[in-house]
Amino acid sequence: MDATHTDPRQLIALEDDFGANNYHPLDVVITRGEGIWVWDVEGNRYLDCLAAYSAVNQGHCHPRIVAALREQAGHLTLTSRAFRNDQLGPFYEAVATLTGYPRVLPMNTGAEAVETAIKMARKWAYTVKGVPDNKAEILVFSNNFHGRTTTIVGFSTDEQYQRGFGPFTPGFRALPFGDIDAVREALHPNVAAVLIEPIQGEAGIIIPPDGYLRDLEAACREHGALLIVDEIQSGLGRTGRLFAFEHEGIHPDVVILGKALGGGCYPVSAVLAREDTMQVFEPGDHGSTFGGNPLGCAVAREALRVLTDERMVENSANQGERLLDHLRRIKSSSLREVRGRGLWVALELHASAGGARRYCEALQARGLLCKETHEHVIRIAPALIITSDEVDWAAAVIREVFDELG
Ligand SMILES: *Cc1c(COP(=O)(O)O)cnc(C)c1O
């Protein structure tokens, strides 16, 4: 590599000079990752407490996932779905066996899987439920985050996600998150589905009231609407269970997966459903050139295997509790609430604290990387392989920063 390309200022300048300005990253230029750790181009080490928004639940460059990627890359990477490939069937079987959902539809990014679930719900409404043509409605929630396509941002309630991007797809209605009466009132006969994050990640790790998801499931059953749960960020062990909806013992009709399904290596997403729901799709209805490609399938299968073999879901529950325990003992007049499930922890600051960004910058200076969520929430979400000693270290660093900044 050109020697000048290890100078972080020059690398940042290249991004700023040639890229689009749609992100505001911390100025740390990472060159290597291993497990929970990353290194910048100057050799500084950081504990990665974002884990690529939970896409790296298994840790950076997990040796078994990287080996599966390398191995498959030397055999076959892409066939398109015009032909079959020898990795797709085993991938389906692995997902179905692990999750208990008998049907799987693979895509690439999370947003594409959400779009797929929306199309499935609409077609199900017209062909099974008997909703009149083009009248299907999908209920969503305030402060939702389901991705960035024009349809999806069209039902966002975040003004910035929408501003300048209309007109939007009709057929969605946003209700207050956590209010079961609002859902019961809105469930008229044309409602195809309710689409929800079981815990709202991008909104700031917002956990709904106890019993809410159970009541939501019951209301959907009663009114014949599909319950679609977006587990793209909350799923695959992040909350200390395989799926966040398991905390309430429910069985959604449709589950959307992404992020960690690709083991931090490769974009793989999927929609999981029952037989009778998935069957609405016929040849030609829907597709994706890269969806279900052999490279992605091999990577995802190994990503799920290591999650199980290394007991990462259990570790998330145990270490998450340890982390919450530490953080709840921090005394600071800036700290409004500490909450979380598994290794998904939010430190919410009072508005008077001057924003989460300066805390994230102070944490960065001490070797801990995280990103503010909206203005006042610091999200702590390391890879699920973190050990007790590492949790203790991270908590000590966070405490130091609150001691310093108040
Ligand atoms: C990240 C995310 C998405 C979108 O996934 P992309 O891969 O970025 O398209 C959708 N839903 C939730 C809950 C997410 O966290």
The ligand as a MOL file (V3000), in Angstrom:
LIG
                    3D

  0  0  0     0  0            999 V3000
M  V30 BEGIN CTAB
M  V30 COUNTS 15 15 0 0 0
M  V30 BEGIN ATOM
M  V30 1 C -30.2240 -2.0630 10.4210 0
M  V30 2 C -31.6710 -2.3200 10.4630 0
M  V30 3 C -32.4390 -2.4420 9.2910 0
M  V30 4 C -31.8650 -2.2020 7.9180 0
M  V30 5 O -30.8450 -3.0690 7.5970 0
M  V30 6 P -29.8300 -2.6680 6.3920 0
M  V30 7 O -28.9820 -3.8990 6.2260 0
M  V30 8 O -29.0470 -1.4860 6.8550 0
M  V30 9 O -30.6610 -2.3730 5.1990 0
M  V30 10 C -33.7750 -2.7560 9.4260 0
M  V30 11 N -34.3390 -2.9360 10.6280 0
M  V30 12 C -33.6450 -2.8120 11.7820 0
M  V30 13 C -34.3270 -3.0400 13.0840 0
M  V30 14 C -32.2900 -2.4810 11.7390 0
M  V30 15 O -31.6110 -2.3180 12.8720 0
M  V30 END ATOM
M  V30 BEGIN BOND
M  V30 1 1 1 2
M  V30 2 1 2 3
M  V30 3 2 2 14
M  V30 4 1 3 4
M  V30 5 2 3 10
M  V30 6 1 4 5
M  V30 7 1 5 6
M  V30 8 2 6 7
M  V30 9 1 6 8
M  V30 10 1 6 9
M  V30 11 1 10 11
M  V30 12 2 11 12
M  V30 13 1 12 13
M  V30 14 1 12 14
M  V30 15 1 14 15
M  V30 END BOND
M  V30 END CTAB
M  END
